[in-house]
């Protein structure tokens, strides 16, 4: 069985941190050689920072999109890798947006994230174009800006590897993981105007302690229920959510950056279909009445071994 490699790069199972940067870029037509060199040297280039700040828990997980995988990695696509598929419901839409590379930078210190991102972009230079840079932060006891504890359903212990890492179904890319990102902004005034018990019914959890509420027997389902995915055999499939709040009170911007790691891309796709189209159809996730998706991208994060191997070519 594959296990998540320990180290500063390609660490989807790393502990949630106080700070994160979600950096999405496109690769310029003449930039592939530069990008390849930077990715091959990524683990070495991080050592100077991790040596100086060992308690910062700096990690960087790189995701690669389907449009650039073959020219960049010089290997066949992971079997499920594809562009983000928009999900169009009767009321809300999960849009697809551009992005060739994702850098998921995490650390306990904001300055360490900043310093590493600055050096990374300096190394990449004009080989890439930044299309989105979102700086996330830990909010109180890991609550999102809606006031609920986020990520309580994440797998723990040995279950992490089973939920996240590709295995024998795609041996050429074993040890990697699929990544889906979406950037949501919240209508905070409207949300805050709701009674707490209404918020809890929408989320499917209690607000104070994050306890799960019972699923509705039929009709309108909560966000928790719609985001719980089972296959045809009734087996539940977990993902790792490493969501982060972001925002600017001065600009009246309040949001959540969703990032999901999964062994199977279809799990997150099915989750989004249930949220945006509804289950049953027409009964969309009521959370979307207060949270608007601005972006949507799909990447594959190869194992650290596969990423380091770029330097051997």
N, C-alpha and C positions, 0 to 999 in steps of 0.2 A: 504494500500500500504506500502511496506517495504521502509524504509529510511536508508541511510548510517549512521551507528552509529558513534557518535563523540568520539574520544579518540585516544590514541597513537597506538593502534593495530587495524588491519583489517580496514584500511582507504583508500579504492581505490579511493574515490572521493576527497582526500585531495589535497590542492593546490600544484601546481608544485613548487618545491624547487630548491635552488641553487646547491644542492649536492645530490647524491644518490649512494647507493651500491646495486648491483644486485648479490646476493649470492645464488648459486645453489649447493646443496649437495645431496649425496646419504646416505641412512641409512644403517648402518652395521647390519648384522643379529641379533646380540645380543643387539642392541641399541634402540629398540623400547620403552622400559620402560623409559629410560633416556630422549629420545626425547619427549615422552608424558608428562613427568613431566615439562620439560622446556617450552613446548608450553602452558601448563595449567597455568604456573606462569609468562608468558611473560608480561602481562599487569602490574602485580605487580612489576616485576623486572625493568621495564622501569620507574617506578615512581621516583626512586632516581635520574635518569638522567633528566627527564622532570621537576622535582622540582628545580634542580640546574640551568637548562638552559631553562626556560619557553619560551623564545623568539626564540629558535632554531627550533620550530615546528617539533620535532622528531616524526616520525611515523615508524611503521614496519608492513607490511602486509605479512602474511605467506600464501603461496600456497602449496598445497599438491597434489602429483601426484597419478595417478590411481594405480600404482603398490604397494603403501604403504598405500592407504587410509583405507582399511578395517582392517588390523592389527593395524594401528595406531589410527584411530578414533573409531574403533569398531562400525561402522554403515555402512549401505549400501552406495554404490557409488552414488554420484550425477548423475542424469540420463544421462547427456551428457559427463561425464568425461571419457576420454580415453587417450591413449598415443598420442603424436604428430604424425600426418600422413604426411609422406614426400610428397612433391609435386614435381614431376619430369616433367620438360618441355623439349622442344626440345633443348634448349641451357643452361638453368639454373635450379638448383635444390635447393629446400628448405629442408635441411636434418633434420632428427630427431637425437637428442643426449640425453644422459642419464641425469637424474635429478629426485630425489624424493621429494625434498623440495626446495621452493624458499623463500628467505627472501628479500623483497623489502624495503630497509631502506632509508628513506628520511629525510633531515634536511636542514636548512639554513646554517649550519656550518659543514665544512668537519671534524673538530676534534670531533664533537659530533657523527657523523656517525661512525668514526673510533673507538671511545671509546665504543660505543654500540656494534659494530660488534665484537670487541675484547672480550668483556664480554660474548656475546652470544656464540661465539665459545669456550670460556673457559668452559661455563656451559655445552655445548653439548659434549665436550671432544672427546674421541675416538668412540662415538656413531655414528658419521657421518664422511664422507669423502668429502672434498671440490672438486668439479669438475669444477667450474667456479666462479671467483670473478671479477666483472667488476665495476670499480669506475667511475661514471659519474659526469659531471659538467655542470653548466649552461654556455652557450656560448653566450656572448653579450646579445642581446634582444631576448633570447630563440631561437636562430638560431642553426641549425645543422651545421656540419662541411662542408656541401655542400654550405652553405651560405643562406639557406632559413629558414624562420620562421616555426617552427615545432609545431604541435598540434592545429592549428587554427580551425580545424573542430571539436574539442572536444565539447560535449554537455555542457550546462551550466544550473545552477539553478535546477528546478524540473526535467528537462530532464535527468539529470545525473542518478537519481535513476531508471528511466524507462529503460535507456540504459544498466545499469550495473547490477542491482540486480535481482537475481532469485526470482520469486514470487510463486503464487499458482500452477504453473505448476510442482513444486517440493517442496511441503510444508516442507518436512523433512530438506531441506537445504535452505529454504527461507532466503533471506538477504545475501547470499554468492554470489560469482561471479567467472566466469571462467577467467583464465589468460593464455595468450600465450606470450612466450618470444623468441626472435631471436637476435643473435649478428651478425651485419653486419660490414665488413671492406670495406673502399672505396679506389678506385684507384684515389687518389687526383690529381696527375699530369695530368692524362688523362681528369678528370672532369674539372679542372681549365683551360685546353687548349680549352674547348668549348666556343664559343661565348655565351654571356648572354642570347640572345634570344633563342638559342637552348636549354640551360639549362631550361629556362622557359617553353618551349613547352614540354620538358620531364616531368617536375614536374606538369605542369598545373596551375602554379601560377606565379605572378610577383615576382621578386627577392627582390626588395626594400621594397615593402609594403605588400606582401603576398596576393594580390587580386587574386581571382579565374579567370582563363581564360575560355572562352567558350569551351565546349566539342567539339571534332571533330565529324562531322556528321557521319562519317564511317571510316573504316581503323584503323590506329594506334591511340591508345588512350593514354592519359597522365597518369602519376602515380595517380594524383588526381581522375581522372575518374574511373580507374580500382579499386581504393580502396574505392569507393563509392558503397555501397551494398544496393540493393532493393530486397524485396521478390516478390513472384508471383503476389501479389496484387498492386505492385508499391510503397509499403511503404518503406522508407529509414530507415535503422537500423544503429544507431551510436554506436561507442565504445569510451572508454577513452584511448588515447595514452599518456603514460608517458615516452616518449623516452628521451634518454640522450646521448649527445656526450661523447666519451671517446677516449683516445689515448696516444701516446708517440712519440713526434716528433723525439727524438733521435733514436727510433727503427723504424721510418717511418711507424707507425701504426696510422691510423685515422679511426674512426668508429662511428656507431650509435647502441645503444642497444635499440631494439624495445620491448616495453612491452604494451600489450593491455588487458584491462579489458572489459568483455562483458557478458551480461545476457545470450546470446546464443553463444555457441562455433562455430556453423555452420557459423556465420557471418564472423569471422576471417578466417575460413577455406576457405570460398568462396572467400574472399579477396585475399588469397594467391594463389588460383587456377587461378584467373583472372590475377594476376601479373606474375606468373611463367609459366603458360600455354598460357595465352593470351585470349583476348576477342575482336575479334574472335580468335580462336585457331591458334597458330603460330605467333601471334603478341604480344610477351611478353612485360612486362613493361621495357622500355628502361633504366630506372634507374638501373636495374639489370646488365646492361653492365658495370656499374661503382661501383656497390655495391654487394659484395658476402656474402651470408648467411653462417655462420659457425656453428650455433647451432639452435635448435628448440625444445621447450618443452611446455607441457600443464600441468596446475595445476588448482586446485579449491581452492579459498580462502574462507573458511567458515566465517560466521559472528563472531564477537567478542564473542557473547553469546555462540555460539556452541563451539568455541575454549576454552573459559573459563570453559565450562562444563566438559572438560577432567579431571579437578581436582576433580570432584565430584564422580569419579568412583573408 
